[in-house]
Amino acid sequence: MESQPLQDPTATATAAGEEPAGAPPAVVPGKEFTRTCKGLVVVLIGGYVLLQLLPSSLNYLAIIPSKTIPYVWTVFTAGYIEQVLPGAIGSSLGLLFCGKDIEPVWGRKEFLKFIILINSICGILAFCIAIGLYYVTGKESFLVTPLSGFHGCLAGFLVALKQLLPNLELPMCFFWKIKAKWMPFFVVCFSSIMAFIVPDSINFLPTLVSGMYVSWLYLRYFQRNPLTGLKGDPSDDFSFPSLFPAAMRPVTDPVANLFDRMLCARSRPSEVALPVSDPAKASRRRERGERVLEERLAADHAVDTEAPAHTAED
């Protein structure tokens, strides 16, 4: 019986149309709501119920710029407080449906870290923007309007979906769907239009924009990518101009370069991602290295044993 030649398992998998063993696993949409997301929904709904039972608690949980200096903790708690029922329902649904696709890839620890980071930075930026608008316009309403809500983090989830599942179709209404890679741009445009139609909705716009940009900065330059093991995502498909249509590149490119030099010069990701090592090939290399080391040790031992024999004969 003739022996069959050994085949490279990587080549076999590639020929069969599968990914190589060392390649990053493909990201697929989640099928079930995660326990973490369900727990956070309880927090969002509980915050809304608390405001209905104790309306005065809004002063201690939401950002009121004129009171934020003594109540500094509100910049960290405001992101989990929904003031109206549609906001609580919408944020809960957005958290469940976005989280089921994101958390299985990142893991619970990174998912919670992302939420806390984005909500905290959005709270700080919301306070600063409100103070700035007050000094520019002189309207005291910017100082006394309570600011809160989970929408900044939801905007960050849309950026994360663009990175992980750019071609995932997200339902918008009965028959219309939009791909995840265009969702951040659509939300910014829709929110900007609503700010002119419904003046009160302008309070949401700074938080939405802040959530998108801060999440992009974190994912682009700082997050340890769970699929590649590299820090950040240097791919062109996740550059800042890629968040907008190609027709807007003349406007977005200068803005992206300016903020890139200002904020990210020290945290720039490497331009070329190192390939992920094939475990099978790495195992074979280790075995060859061990054999070579054993042969060298055996040769050195043989030389050491022959030396005393020659000395004795002399």
Helices and strands as residue ranges (DSSP letters): H 9-15, H 35-53, G 55-57, H 58-61, G 65-67, H 74-77, G 78-80, H 85-106, H 108-137, H 141-144, H 151-164, E 169-171, E 177-179, G 180-182, H 183-197, G 199-203, H 205-217, I 218-222, G 236-238, G 240-243, G 246-248, H 249-263, H 279-313
